[in-house]
Amino acid sequence: MGINSESDITANIQIGPTDLGMVRIYVQGEGVDLPMDFDPEEAIEIAEELMAAAEAARGMGAKPKKPRR
């Protein structure tokens, strides 16, 4: 499965600091419990990548269809 593949899988995501000074991204879904810990610098890089992807996606939004005549 790639970035552009659609899926019917649903999951929950939680993001927060741990008591060890890490940033945890926790993904939970059917048959999946995936905690991922990052140091603060890595977490900032991930946040910057998310922001850049969001800006790119905003520019690619569904284009309005031309009305039929």
GIDA-V122280 format. One line per field, one symbol per residue. psi: psi as a letter, one per 30 degrees, with the letter a starting at -180 (. if undefined). A space follows every 10 residues. Layout:
BEGIN
psi->???
END
This chain:
BEGIN
psi->kaegkllgkk lkkkklllfg glkkjkkkaj gkjjkkkkle eeeeeeeeee eeeeeeeefg lkkkkkkk.
END
